[in-house]
């Protein structure tokens, strides 16, 4: 019996070692995976009416006030195969234009021409946005469908430093609601005395050189990045 238990214990240890190996090479395995809504809700429970009734099908005055003071958004899109992309976008506060209570317009400034969000929208118009205001613990979530627009009057209304954006992402709002403060409170995101030490973190240039195996030094790449930031903001 003892030998039998020893063999089982060793087999379990070996299986665990294989799982660790898979995890290290990016193929993590898990034993307790939720696969149905019933399984999930049995643990989570159902949301209260206080939460479900806050969802709007349009932008109300509270949404408008928030968007008009927002300098930074996180924009989520997916291609036709469902592969996700999340892109940060920022400008002076109020840069997202409220066309009407069902429509938003987001200017596209100069970037690196990857244009992942645009490529996705051409395949799949579904879009989600989180609006953040520095110091404000609540956030605003908006979702709907998007299109790429080049109407001159719209683009000219979003010019900065006399530079007119080449494109605007126009969002037809289907859902909007405010998200509570808990994630901000837990993360202490706006409390600078709780921010982590940045020493030792790589610059963008270093990550690009390493990932792309570029024939440049990190210093050379960093100068390219700085020059781009100086000359191609708008």
Secondary structure, 3 states (H helix, E strand, C coil): CHHHHHHHHHHHHHHHHHHHHHHHCCCCCCCCCCCCHHHHHHHHCCCCHHHHCCCECCCCHHHHHHHHCCCEEEEEEECCCCCEEEEEEECCCCCCEEEECCEEEEEECCCCCCCHHHHHHHHCCEEEEEEECCCCCCEEEEEEEEEEECCHHHHHCCCECCECCCEEEEEEEEEEEEECCHHHHHHCCCCHHHCCCCCCCCCHHHHHHHHHCCCCCHHHHHHHHHHHHHHCCC
